[in-house]
Every structure is written in C-alpha cells, then in structure tokens.
Amino acid sequence: MMDLRSNATEGMKSKISSLWKEEDGLGTLESILIIGVIIIIALIFKNQIKTLVENLLKSVSSKSNEFFE
C-alpha cells in the first residue's frame, strides 16, 4: 500500500515539474496578468473614466445635432 502511494506521489511530482518547465502556457499567463492589471486600473480610476466617457458622448451628441440641423 505504501509503495502505491510513493509511486503516486513521485508521479505527481514529475508531472508538476514537467508542467513548471513547460513554456507553452506562458503566453496565456501573461495575457491573464495584463487583463488583471487593466481591470484593477479601471476599478481605481472608475469615476474619472466614467466622467471622460460621458463628456465624450455629450460632445459627439452635440456635434451630431449641429450636423443634422
């Protein structure tokens, strides 16, 4: 019974080691980290971003009204 656990543990260690050395997933990890940082920045500056977007939409609305008059 102990031998079976030892083999399972060694198998898990070798899989984790090979996964750690594998570089295929690095692009995905980097993308996830970048997206996370963007979300955090957006949450920090939420009010400023909201104000900026509202001002831009008001400007577009007034310019389009001028164009169609």
BAFI-3210 file (N, C-alpha, C; in Angstrom, 3 decimals, decimal comma, padded with zeros to 6 digits):
// residues 69
n [1|2|3|4|5|6|7|8|9|10|11|12|13|14|15|16|17|18|19|20|21|22|23|24|25|26|27|28|29|30|31|32|33|34|35|36|37|38|39|40|41|42|43|44|45|46|47|48|49|50|51|52|53|54|55|56|57|58|59|60|61|62|63|64|65|66|67|68|69]
n.u [000,823|001,915|003,877|002,408|001,345|003,703|004,618|002,539|002,865|005,419|004,878|003,093|004,802|006,662|005,011|004,169|006,634|007,384|005,337|005,919|008,313|007,531|006,862|004,726|002,318|002,906|002,314|-000,443|-000,645|000,653|-001,113|-003,417|-002,471|-001,987|-004,588|-005,744|-004,351|-005,229|-007,953|-007,824|-006,714|-008,784|-010,814|-009,745|-009,635|-012,289|-014,331|-013,182|-012,872|-015,527|-016,557|-015,033|-015,917|-018,632|-018,439|-017,281|-019,329|-021,372|-020,225|-020,060|-022,770|-023,712|-022,239|-023,228|-025,862|-025,529|-024,649|-026,854|-028,757]
n.v [-001,196|001,242|001,511|002,001|004,532|005,993|005,759|007,134|009,663|010,324|010,297|012,471|014,532|014,499|015,193|017,760|019,031|018,817|020,318|022,807|023,411|023,544|025,773|026,532|027,571|030,130|032,439|032,605|032,964|035,429|037,043|036,840|038,062|040,682|041,466|041,369|043,452|045,634|045,612|046,174|048,760|050,060|049,843|051,396|053,955|054,433|056,446|058,690|057,698|057,223|059,855|060,975|059,448|060,121|062,891|062,764|061,465|063,383|065,431|064,250|063,896|066,568|067,562|065,934|066,763|069,406|068,886|067,675|069,672]
n.w [000,000|000,821|-001,076|-003,383|-002,835|-002,709|-005,350|-006,624|-005,545|-006,487|-009,200|-009,408|-008,605|-010,703|-012,851|-012,107|-012,064|-014,773|-015,876|-014,791|-016,072|-018,686|-021,331|-022,842|-021,837|-021,022|-022,516|-022,231|-019,466|-019,170|-020,618|-019,015|-016,682|-017,612|-018,349|-015,832|-014,513|-016,041|-015,406|-012,658|-012,717|-014,075|-012,157|-010,112|-011,256|-011,877|-011,587|-012,862|-015,451|-016,119|-016,114|-018,197|-020,423|-020,444|-021,014|-023,569|-024,996|-024,765|-026,228|-028,768|-029,248|-029,309|-031,483|-033,525|-033,551|-034,416|-036,994|-038,250|-038,237]
ca.u [000,000|002,812|004,586|001,480|001,307|005,000|004,625|001,603|003,488|006,514|004,243|002,583|005,945|007,249|004,075|004,240|007,939|007,355|004,429|006,631|009,349|006,899|006,695|003,605|001,272|003,358|001,572|-001,747|-000,452|000,953|-002,361|-004,291|-001,923|-002,215|-006,012|-005,967|-003,841|-006,132|-009,186|-007,526|-006,577|-010,124|-011,555|-009,176|-009,978|-013,643|-015,069|-012,572|-013,185|-016,958|-016,698|-014,455|-016,807|-019,838|-018,098|-017,104|-020,645|-022,071|-019,602|-020,499|-024,192|-023,883|-021,692|-024,135|-027,032|-025,111|-024,523|-028,155|-029,643]
ca.v [000,000|002,388|001,594|002,608|005,973|006,544|005,883|008,191|010,933|010,580|010,621|013,829|015,441|014,594|015,945|019,169|019,512|018,993|021,433|024,029|023,657|023,753|027,199|026,772|028,341|031,443|033,485|032,695|033,549|036,851|037,698|036,923|039,082|042,003|041,751|041,657|044,792|046,597|045,653|046,881|050,190|050,560|049,989|052,515|055,214|054,253|057,716|059,533|057,105|057,462|061,274|061,165|058,851|060,955|064,127|062,430|061,189|064,670|066,142|063,598|064,184|067,967|067,722|065,303|067,647|070,521|068,393|067,371|070,838]
ca.w [000,000|000,905|-002,351|-004,329|-002,519|-003,071|-006,816|-006,987|-005,170|-007,427|-010,480|-009,300|-008,578|-012,041|-013,701|-011,713|-012,512|-016,228|-016,157|-014,425|-017,075|-019,982|-021,558|-023,743|-021,186|-020,573|-023,223|-021,586|-018,142|-019,357|-021,028|-017,842|-015,781|-018,224|-018,209|-014,413|-014,219|-016,680|-014,610|-011,408|-013,046|-014,387|-010,900|-009,353|-011,916|-012,386|-011,670|-013,884|-016,758|-016,349|-016,461|-019,523|-021,422|-020,506|-021,733|-024,984|-025,586|-024,880|-027,339|-030,008|-029,416|-029,718|-032,834|-034,491|-033,653|-035,272|-038,357|-038,826|-038,244]
c.u [000,866|003,546|003,719|001,396|002,601|005,094|003,703|002,202|004,608|005,956|003,719|003,721|006,546|006,332|004,118|005,555|007,949|006,435|005,115|007,662|008,762|006,591|005,513|002,542|001,682|002,617|000,207|-001,634|-000,175|-000,299|-003,296|-003,786|-002,152|-003,675|-006,345|-005,511|-004,743|-007,424|-008,960|-007,400|-007,940|-010,942|-011,048|-009,631|-011,388|-014,373|-014,505|-012,893|-014,645|-017,204|-016,174|-015,373|-018,085|-019,573|-017,916|-018,441|-021,471|-021,530|-020,042|-021,955|-024,403|-023,350|-022,624|-025,405|-026,720|-025,082|-025,892|-029,113|-029,607]
c.v [001,259|002,604|002,274|004,121|006,652|006,748|007,002|009,562|011,297|010,961|012,046|014,841|015,605|015,360|017,437|019,777|019,750|020,139|022,766|024,399|023,956|025,235|027,520|027,675|029,737|032,577|033,693|033,354|035,047|037,615|037,873|037,990|040,489|042,402|042,094|043,051|045,862|046,728|046,410|048,380|050,799|050,756|051,166|053,854|055,202|055,584|058,626|059,007|057,367|058,908|061,550|060,633|059,675|062,243|063,876|062,172|062,468|065,455|065,559|063,924|065,614|068,198|067,084|066,129|068,839|070,087|068,192|068,545|071,576]
c.w [000,000|-000,413|-003,407|-004,103|-002,933|-004,582|-007,272|-006,689|-006,133|-008,803|-010,498|-009,330|-009,969|-012,984|-013,389|-012,188|-014,017|-016,619|-015,864|-015,489|-018,446|-020,152|-022,466|-023,128|-020,768|-021,262|-022,605|-020,226|-018,245|-019,741|-019,838|-016,879|-016,319|-018,082|-016,758|-014,026|-014,821|-015,881|-013,309|-011,650|-013,344|-013,115|-010,082|-009,940|-012,494|-012,579|-012,752|-015,292|-017,115|-016,782|-017,866|-020,614|-021,563|-021,268|-023,227|-025,670|-025,729|-026,061|-028,675|-030,286|-029,897|-031,129|-033,872|-034,635|-034,534|-036,740|-039,015|-038,819|-039,531]
res [m|m|d|l|r|s|n|a|t|e|g|m|k|s|k|i|s|s|l|w|k|e|e|d|g|l|g|t|l|e|s|i|l|i|i|g|v|i|i|i|i|a|l|i|f|k|n|q|i|k|t|l|v|e|n|l|l|k|s|v|s|s|k|s|n|e|f|f|e]
***
